[in-house]
């Protein structure tokens, strides 16, 4: 989803009641900054989801190996090479890897929350609204207190 806008026919973007003093270049920079933040957020979420799947795989293998004899042979891929080990040798390494993955997921989750906060602050600062976003707050402001709803902003899809 890229930003959709149109600036009085001067460019391919769509301004939503922006003051005339705001140039198309400034608008494009705001939209590009917003899209960059969203892409960074998506990247963090994607990596966290990937690691969650890897964590689940580790848990499944660990649970399976705990039920077998410690002297049983098992094979493990190390740096693209398949090596033969015993369950007793592999299990501690898998448990350590699982712990490391959990720590990385926690870090990514914190980064994702921080990126979400940064994205929301950017939206508020530049009065960015997403397409399809509910406009009830603006209507409530104009009806409830008689205050004039601010319609200046950028509409992003």
QUIJOMO-V277555 format. One record per residue. RES is the residue in one letter. SS is DSSP state (H for helix, E for strand, C for the rest). OMEGA is omega in radians with two decimals (* if undefined). D_FIRST is the distance of its C-alpha to the first C-alpha in whole Angstrom. Layout:
res: {RES RES}
ss: {SS SS}
omega: {OMEGA OMEGA}
d_first: {D_FIRST D_FIRST}
//
This chain:
res: {X X X X X X X X X X X X X X X X X X X X X X X X X X X X X X X X X X X X X X X X X X X X X X X X X X X X X X X X X X X X X X X X X X X X X X X X X X X X X X X X X X X X X X X X X X X X X X X X X X X X X X X X X X X X X X X X X X X X X X X X X X X X X X X X X X X X X X X X X X X X X X X X X X X X X X X X X X X X X}
ss: {C C C C E E C C C C C C E E E E C C C C C C C H H H H H H H H H H H H H H H H H H H H H H H H H H H H H H H H H H H H H H H H H H H C C C C C C E E E E E E C C E E E E E E H H H H H H H H H H H H H H H H H H H H H H H H H H H H H H H H H H H H H H H H C E E E C C C C C H H H H H H H H H C C C C C C C C E E E E C}
omega: {3.09 -3.12 3.11 3.14 3.10 -3.00 3.07 3.09 -3.10 -3.14 -3.07 -3.12 -3.01 3.08 3.11 3.11 3.08 3.06 -3.08 -3.12 -3.13 -3.09 3.10 -3.11 3.11 3.12 -3.14 3.11 3.12 -3.13 3.12 3.10 3.11 3.12 3.10 3.12 3.12 3.13 3.09 3.12 3.11 3.13 3.10 -3.14 3.14 3.14 3.11 3.13 3.11 3.14 3.07 3.10 3.12 3.09 3.10 3.09 3.12 3.14 3.14 3.14 3.13 3.12 3.13 -3.10 3.11 -3.09 -3.11 -3.14 -3.10 -3.11 -3.12 3.11 2.98 -3.10 -3.10 3.11 3.13 3.12 3.12 3.13 3.12 -3.12 3.14 3.12 3.02 3.11 -3.13 -3.14 -3.02 -3.03 3.11 3.13 3.11 3.13 3.08 3.10 -3.14 3.11 3.13 3.11 3.12 3.13 3.13 3.12 3.10 3.12 3.12 3.12 3.09 3.12 3.13 3.10 3.12 3.13 3.09 3.11 3.12 3.13 3.11 3.10 3.11 3.12 -3.13 -3.11 -3.07 3.11 -3.12 3.05 3.10 3.10 -3.13 3.13 -3.09 -3.14 -3.12 -3.13 3.13 3.13 3.14 3.12 -3.09 -3.13 -2.99 -3.04 -3.12 3.14 3.14 3.14 3.12 -3.12 3.12 3.12 -3.12 3.10 -3.09 3.11 *}
d_first: {0 4 7 9 12 16 19 22 22 22 19 15 14 15 17 18 22 22 25 26 27 24 23 20 20 20 17 15 16 15 12 12 14 11 9 12 13 10 10 14 13 12 14 17 16 16 19 21 20 22 25 25 26 28 30 31 32 34 35 36 38 40 41 42 44 46 48 49 52 52 54 51 50 46 44 41 39 39 38 37 41 42 45 47 48 49 48 49 48 44 44 44 42 39 40 39 36 35 36 34 31 31 31 28 26 28 27 23 23 25 22 19 21 22 18 17 20 19 15 17 20 17 16 19 21 18 18 14 13 10 10 13 14 18 20 23 24 24 26 28 29 30 32 34 35 35 33 31 27 25 22 22 18 15 12 9 6}
//
